[in-house]
Every structure is written in C-alpha cells, then in structure tokens.
Amino acid sequence: MNFLNEITTRHPDAISFAPGRPYDGFFDVEQVFTHLRRYLRHLEETGASPGQVRDALFQYGPTAGRIRGLVADSLRKDEGIDVPPEAVVVTVGCQEALLLAVRALHAGPQDVLLVASPCYVGVAGAARVLGVGTAPVHDREGGFDCAALRAAVLAERARGRRPRACYLIPDHANPRGTTMPLTTRHELLDLVAELDLFLLEDSPYRMVSPGPRIPTLKALDRDRRVIHLGSYAKTLFPGARVGYAVADQPVTDRAGCTGLLAAELTKIKSMVTVNTSPLSQAVVAGMLLAADGHTARLNSEASAYYGDTMRTTLRRLEECFPPERRRALGVRWTRPEGGFFLALDVPFAADNAALTRSARQYGVIWTPLSYFHPHGGGTHGIRLSTSYLTEHDITEGTARLARFVEAEAAGGGRPLR
C-alpha cells in the first residue's frame, strides 16, 4: 500500500484504478451536522437528561458501543440478522472488528486462521501483527471452493495445527469481485459445523451494490458458526471509522460463567482502543435513524452509480479487447454484478516494476493481484477498482490500460508509437 501511495503521488495526472474507496460526489458536509442533531433529538425523546446527552458526545462511553441497539435493528431490517444488541460490538472500522475476532479465536501457537485466497490484505496484516499463522484456501475459477476448505483443514490438522476459523467475503469479494451462490453458502455452513470451524464473514459491499441480495451467511446461520463483520465505511462514509462485529456465540469463562463471544471481544477492545469515537457513533446513529435502520435506502443512488461504473468498465474492456484479440493475448477478467472490484489476468508479470512503467509511460495505475496472495500467487493478475472514477475516467483509463497491456505482451515495456 505504501508503494501504491508513492506511485500515486509521483504521477498525479495518472488515472488510478487502485483505491477501493467510495465516490465522494455523494458526500455533503452539512449532512454530518444534520445527522448529529437527529441523534441528539433521539436521545432527548427517549428520556436522556441534558447531562446524559453531553456524556453521549464528550465522554468515552461503553467499550462495546453506545449505538448497539440501532446497529442490531438495522441488521435485522436490512439483512435478516436477528441478534440482541448484546451480541454487537461497535468498533473502529471493520479492521478492528477483524482484529478482535482473530485475537479472540486464536489463543495458542498451534491455532491457525484460514483465509480465502486471494484475500483482502487487511486480514493477512492483522494476523501478522497478532502473530497468528494463516493458511490459504484457494478459490476455484468461480469463487470459493468448499472442497478446498475441507482439504486445507485436514492438511493443517495433519501438520499438528488447529484451524479455528476461515475468513472470507461472500459478496463481491475483494479483489476479484466474485459472489458465493446460495447453494454454496448452505454447503459451507454444513461443512464448518462438521469440521468444528468458525467463519469470519466480511460484508462491506452488499448495500452499495445493485440488484437483489443473496442472504448473508449470518442470516442463514443456525449453529452460530458465523461471526459477522461489518462497516459503515462504504454504506455511510469512511471518515466515521465505525464498524461492528456480530458475535452471538455462547462461551464459558474459567469461572464457569456463560456469556456471548461479543463480551470477550469487548474485553480485548478495552485494551486496544478503549472505545469507538462517540462523536462518530452519534453521526452514524443519526443516519440510521433518518433511514429507520434501512441503510439500503440511504444507498439507492450510490448503488446505481457503482453499478453503472462497473458495467461501464466491463463494456470498455470488451471494446478494448475484442474476443479474438484477448484470446490471442491470454487476457481475461471477472465479471462482477456489484461491488467495487474486478480482476484481470494478463500475459506478463504484473509486479511493481510493471506498475511503475504503467504509471510513468501510460498514465494508468492499478493494483498487482499478488498483493492479495500472502502465500504466493497472482503474479499475472491486476485488480481494478471502479468505484471512485467517473465514466470519462473509465473510458480514458481503460484505453491507456489496453495500450499498456499490448506493449507488455509484445515484450517491449515501452510506449507504442
């Protein structure tokens, strides 16, 4: 990521398909104050005294979060995830939710985290910081492979290690944009119950994608095998840095007392960030209240926009690489129906050196797919992010990308004249 930032800074006029960030044309500064006031009114209407209202903004607040009830209500309305507020921990973005879950589930040196590969780079980074070993579950062509998960679990156990959980993004996964079919979700839930494994389900792109949504793994979870991780970065705004973990698994402590896994996450959080910014929680709460908990309503315009940018990118790739030409080059790409990302296979090593040539000579930036393969792989792939660009940028950017790919495939690494 540091290298990408360096490249972007060095080539400010390049069109960048690298950042996986929301389009900021939907952000209105005044709305922050509107939503903040909406939450303060809510507190007053529900009986909070002036002193309690002040505390809700200025004091640290409960470690598990002040707005757990509103988050639980929104998850029930948006996703059919029916859990009590006590099962929710409000976190500093989804990254903290991920870190807390990995820490809570991996207590010994033989515990290992399985990760769908390619994977979001943040999960590999969190595991590395915590000293938790990881093992890949390689995707098949169409996405997650339950047979590969079974094989990975058995292989790790044969090595004397204990797989505890598997991290994956079932919907519009980063980096390839694939979505897990409903039949595979049911198969996966049956499998993890058989294998005594937990799932860490990350779901950042569902509410900003057009079309019908397949139920989340958590909504289908009858055995409490799924820890659902979420964030309001894409659905509301990333600057709030508000995420959450849904952990309704029963646990028994050393004293024999039974509670929820969420309480264990809260204990860890108290030693990491103490609490999540009450001010950020207040703004997010105001947005949830304004939509009566239905974040999908808040994102109807954004979902349409992201759907258009994805379709535009796919159409432009088809135009730049007609079927006969892409067969000759060995170029192909995924075709997501939502989310922010797609992946492109290319006939050359898509490494940092190639990225430097792409930015310097052709004015287009992308992300090497190898970044998302912490155990090796992805050397001939690139990730394209479509979320932050306009139609004009996509049109020009794909044309530049096609010229770059043609030149690299020809072995020149130089601009075509």
C-alpha positions in Angstrom: 0.0 0.0 0.0 2.9 2.3 0.7 4.2 1.7 -2.8 0.8 2.4 -4.3 0.6 5.7 -2.4 4.1 6.6 -3.6 3.3 5.8 -7.2 0.1 7.9 -7.0 1.9 10.8 -5.5 4.7 10.6 -8.1 2.2 10.5 -11.0 -0.7 12.8 -10.0 -2.1 13.0 -13.6 -2.4 9.3 -14.0 -5.9 7.7 -13.9 -6.0 5.3 -10.9 -8.0 2.1 -10.7 -6.2 1.4 -7.4 -8.2 3.0 -4.5 -11.1 1.0 -3.1 -12.9 4.0 -1.8 -16.4 5.4 -2.2 -17.1 8.1 -4.7 -17.0 11.3 -2.8 -19.6 13.1 -5.0 -22.3 11.7 -2.7 -20.9 13.4 0.4 -22.4 16.6 1.8 -20.6 18.3 4.7 -23.8 19.8 6.1 -25.4 16.3 6.4 -22.9 15.5 9.2 -24.4 18.2 11.4 -28.0 17.2 10.4 -27.4 13.6 11.4 -25.7 14.6 14.6 -28.7 16.7 15.6 -31.0 13.9 14.7 -29.3 11.6 17.1 -29.3 14.2 19.9 -33.1 14.6 19.4 -33.4 10.9 19.6 -31.6 10.8 23.0 -33.9 13.6 24.3 -37.0 11.9 23.0 -36.0 8.7 24.7 -35.6 10.4 28.1 -32.0 11.3 28.3 -31.2 14.3 30.5 -29.0 17.2 29.3 -26.1 15.7 31.2 -26.6 12.3 29.6 -26.7 13.9 26.2 -23.4 15.7 26.9 -21.9 12.4 28.0 -23.0 10.7 24.8 -20.8 13.1 22.8 -18.0 14.1 25.1 -17.2 11.1 27.3 -15.6 7.8 26.5 -18.7 5.7 26.7 -19.2 2.0 26.9 -16.4 -0.1 25.3 -18.9 -2.2 23.3 -20.5 0.9 21.9 -23.4 3.3 22.5 -25.4 2.5 19.4 -25.5 -1.3 19.6 -29.3 -1.2 19.6 -29.5 0.8 16.5 -27.0 -1.4 14.7 -28.8 -4.5 15.7 -32.1 -3.0 14.5 -30.5 -2.1 11.2 -29.0 -5.6 10.7 -32.4 -7.1 11.4 -34.2 -4.8 8.8 -31.5 -4.8 6.1 -30.1 -8.3 6.4 -32.5 -10.5 8.4 -29.7 -10.9 11.0 -31.7 -11.2 14.3 -29.4 -10.8 17.3 -29.7 -8.9 20.5 -27.8 -5.7 21.0 -25.6 -7.5 23.5 -24.2 -9.6 20.6 -22.9 -6.5 18.8 -19.6 -4.7 19.4 -19.2 -1.3 17.7 -15.6 -1.0 16.5 -13.2 1.4 14.9 -13.9 0.4 11.4 -14.2 -3.2 10.3 -10.4 -3.6 10.6 -10.7 -3.5 14.4 -13.6 -5.9 14.3 -11.5 -8.3 12.3 -8.5 -7.9 14.6 -10.7 -8.6 17.7 -12.2 -11.7 16.3 -8.9 -13.2 15.2 -7.4 -12.5 18.6 -10.4 -14.0 20.5 -10.4 -17.2 18.4 -6.7 -17.8 18.3 -5.2 -18.4 21.7 -2.3 -20.8 21.2 0.7 -21.1 18.9 -0.9 -24.0 17.0 -4.1 -22.1 16.2 -4.3 -21.1 12.5 -6.6 -18.8 10.5 -7.7 -20.0 7.1 -8.2 -17.3 4.5 -9.9 -17.5 1.2 -7.2 -16.8 -1.4 -6.8 -14.3 -2.9 -7.9 -12.3 0.1 -8.3 -8.8 1.4 -4.8 -7.6 2.5 -6.1 -6.4 5.9 -6.8 -9.9 7.2 -3.2 -11.1 6.5 -1.9 -7.9 8.1 -4.0 -8.3 11.2 -2.9 -12.0 11.6 0.7 -11.0 11.1 0.5 -8.3 13.8 -1.1 -10.7 16.2 1.4 -13.5 15.5 -1.4 -15.8 14.2 -0.4 -18.2 11.4 -2.5 -18.3 8.3 -3.1 -20.9 5.6 -4.8 -20.3 2.2 -8.0 -21.8 0.8 -7.6 -21.3 -2.9 -10.6 -20.1 -4.9 -11.6 -22.0 -7.9 -12.5 -20.2 -11.1 -16.0 -19.2 -10.0 -15.1 -18.3 -6.4 -15.0 -20.1 -3.0 -14.5 -23.9 -3.1 -15.8 -25.9 -0.1 -13.7 -28.9 -1.2 -10.6 -26.8 -0.9 -11.6 -25.7 2.6 -12.0 -29.3 3.7 -8.6 -30.2 2.2 -7.0 -27.2 3.9 -8.4 -28.1 7.3 -7.3 -31.7 7.0 -3.8 -30.7 5.9 -3.4 -28.2 8.7 -4.5 -30.8 11.3 -2.1 -33.3 9.8 0.7 -30.8 10.5 -0.4 -30.6 14.1 -2.0 -27.2 13.8 -5.6 -26.3 14.8 -7.7 -24.4 12.3 -10.1 -22.2 14.2 -11.8 -20.0 11.6 -11.9 -19.1 8.0 -12.1 -15.5 6.7 -14.0 -14.7 3.5 -16.0 -12.1 1.7 -19.0 -13.9 0.2 -20.4 -10.9 -1.7 -18.4 -9.1 -4.4 -15.2 -10.2 -2.8 -12.1 -8.0 -2.8 -10.1 -8.4 -5.0 -11.9 -10.4 -7.7 -15.5 -9.3 -7.2 -16.9 -12.9 -7.0 -20.1 -13.7 -5.2 -20.8 -17.0 -3.5 -24.0 -18.7 -4.7 -26.8 -19.6 -2.3 -26.2 -23.4 -2.7 -22.5 -22.9 -1.8 -23.5 -20.9 1.3 -25.6 -23.7 2.6 -22.9 -26.3 1.8 -20.3 -24.2 3.6 -22.4 -23.8 6.7 -22.9 -27.6 6.9 -19.2 -28.1 6.3 -18.0 -25.8 9.1 -20.4 -27.4 11.5 -19.0 -30.8 10.6 -15.4 -29.5 10.9 -16.0 -27.5 14.1 -14.8 -24.3 12.5 -16.0 -20.7 12.7 -16.5 -18.3 9.7 -15.4 -14.7 9.7 -17.9 -13.1 7.3 -16.9 -9.7 6.0 -19.6 -7.9 4.1 -18.6 -4.3 3.1 -20.2 -4.1 -0.4 -23.7 -5.6 -0.2 -25.6 -2.4 0.5 -23.8 -0.4 -2.2 -24.4 -3.0 -5.0 -27.5 -3.0 -7.3 -29.9 -5.8 -7.6 -31.3 -8.5 -5.3 -29.0 -9.7 -2.5 -28.4 -13.3 -1.5 -28.8 -13.9 2.2 -25.7 -13.4 4.3 -24.0 -16.4 5.9 -25.0 -15.0 9.2 -28.7 -14.8 8.2 -28.5 -18.5 7.3 -26.5 -19.5 10.4 -28.4 -21.8 12.6 -25.4 -23.2 14.6 -23.8 -19.9 15.5 -20.8 -20.7 13.4 -20.6 -17.2 11.8 -19.1 -14.1 13.2 -20.4 -11.3 11.0 -18.1 -8.3 10.5 -19.3 -5.1 9.0 -18.6 -1.4 8.5 -20.4 1.8 7.6 -17.4 3.0 5.5 -19.0 2.1 2.2 -22.6 2.4 3.1 -22.4 5.8 5.0 -19.0 7.3 4.9 -15.4 6.1 5.6 -14.4 9.1 7.7 -16.6 8.0 10.5 -14.4 4.9 11.1 -17.4 2.9 12.5 -17.7 -0.8 12.1 -19.1 -3.7 14.1 -18.8 -7.4 14.9 -21.8 -9.6 15.5 -20.6 -12.4 17.8 -23.6 -14.2 19.4 -21.6 -17.5 20.1 -22.0 -18.7 23.7 -18.8 -19.0 25.6 -17.9 -20.2 29.1 -15.1 -18.5 31.0 -12.7 -20.1 33.5 -15.1 -19.4 36.4 -17.8 -21.3 34.6 -19.9 -18.3 33.7 -21.6 -18.4 30.3 -21.9 -15.3 28.1 -21.5 -14.2 24.5 -18.4 -14.1 22.4 -19.1 -10.3 22.0 -18.2 -9.8 25.6 -14.8 -11.4 25.0 -14.3 -9.1 22.0 -15.2 -6.2 24.2 -12.6 -7.2 26.8 -9.9 -7.2 24.1 -11.1 -3.9 22.7 -10.8 -2.3 26.1 -7.1 -3.0 25.9 -6.7 -1.8 22.3 -8.8 1.3 21.5 -10.8 1.6 24.8 -13.9 2.6 22.8 -15.1 3.8 19.5 -15.5 7.6 19.0 -18.8 8.7 20.5 -19.0 11.6 18.0 -18.6 9.2 15.1 -21.2 6.9 16.6 -23.6 9.8 17.0 -23.4 10.8 13.3 -23.8 7.2 12.2 -26.7 6.8 14.6 -28.4 9.9 13.1 -28.1 8.4 9.6 -29.6 5.1 10.7 -32.4 6.9 12.4 -33.1 9.0 9.3 -33.5 5.8 7.3 -35.3 3.9 10.0 -32.5 1.4 10.0 -32.6 0.7 6.3 -29.2 1.6 5.1 -30.2 0.3 1.6 -32.5 3.3 1.3 -29.6 5.6 2.0 -27.6 4.0 -0.7 -30.0 3.7 -3.6 -28.3 6.4 -5.6 -24.8 5.2 -4.7 -25.7 1.6 -5.6 -26.9 2.7 -9.0 -23.8 4.7 -9.6 -21.4 1.9 -8.7 -23.5 -0.5 -10.8 -23.0 1.9 -13.7 -19.3 2.3 -13.2 -18.8 -1.5 -13.1 -20.9 -2.0 -16.2 -19.0 0.8 -18.0 -15.7 -0.8 -17.1 -16.7 -4.2 -18.3 -18.1 -2.8 -21.5 -14.9 -0.8 -22.2 -12.8 -3.9 -21.6 -14.8 -5.7 -24.1 -14.3 -2.9 -26.6 -10.6 -2.6 -25.9 -10.0 -6.4 -26.0 -12.4 -8.0 -28.6 -12.8 -11.8 -28.2 -10.3 -12.8 -30.8 -7.7 -10.3 -29.5 -8.0 -11.3 -25.9 -7.7 -15.0 -26.8 -4.5 -14.2 -28.6 -3.2 -12.2 -25.7 -4.4 -14.5 -23.0 -6.3 -11.7 -21.3 -9.5 -12.4 -19.3 -11.3 -10.8 -16.4 -14.0 -11.5 -13.8 -17.5 -10.0 -14.4 -18.9 -8.9 -11.1 -22.5 -7.7 -10.8 -21.7 -5.4 -7.9 -19.1 -4.2 -5.5 -16.0 -2.1 -6.3 -13.5 -4.6 -7.8 -12.7 -6.9 -10.7 -9.6 -8.8 -11.6 -7.8 -9.0 -14.9 -5.4 -11.8 -16.0 -2.6 -10.6 -18.2 0.3 -12.3 -20.1 3.1 -10.8 -18.1 4.4 -10.4 -14.6 2.2 -7.6 -13.1 4.7 -6.6 -10.5 5.8 -3.3 -9.0 8.2 -2.7 -11.9 5.3 -3.2 -14.4 3.1 -0.8 -12.4 5.8 1.8 -12.4 6.0 1.6 -16.2 2.2 1.7 -16.5 2.0 4.9 -14.4 5.1 6.6 -15.9 4.6 5.8 -19.6 0.9 5.3 -19.9 -0.7 7.3 -17.1 -2.7 4.5 -15.6 -2.4 2.9 -12.1 -3.8 -0.4 -10.9 -3.0 -2.8 -8.1 -0.9 -6.0 -8.5 -3.0 -9.1 -7.7 0.0 -10.6 -6.0 -0.7 -8.2 -3.1 -3.7 -10.3 -2.3 -1.9 -13.6 -2.2 0.1 -13.6 1.0 1.2 -17.1 0.5 2.3 -16.5 -3.1 0.4 -16.4 -6.4 -1.4 -13.8 -8.5 1.8 -12.8 -10.3 0.0 -12.4 -13.7 -3.1 -10.5 -12.4 -4.2 -7.0 -11.6 -7.1 -5.6 -9.6 -9.2 -2.8 -11.0 -11.3 -0.6 -8.7 -14.3 1.0 -10.4 -15.9 2.9 -7.5 -14.0 6.1 -7.4 -14.0 7.0 -11.1 -16.2 8.9 -13.5 -17.4 7.4 -16.8 -14.9 9.7 -18.6 -12.0 8.5 -16.4 -13.0 4.9 -17.0 -13.2 5.4 -20.8 -9.8 7.0 -20.9 -8.3 4.8 -18.3 -9.2 1.5 -20.0 -7.8 2.8 -23.3 -4.5 3.6 -21.6 -4.6 0.2 -19.8 -5.1 -1.6 -23.1 -2.1 0.2 -24.7 0.0 -0.8 -21.7 -1.1 -4.5 -21.8 -0.4 -4.6 -25.6 3.1 -3.2 -25.1 3.9 -5.5 -22.2 2.6 -8.5 -24.1 4.9 -7.6 -27.0 7.8 -7.6 -24.6 8.7 -4.0 -25.1 7.7 -2.3 -21.9 7.8 0.9 -23.9 5.0 3.2 -25.2 3.6 2.3 -28.6 4.0 4.9 -31.3 
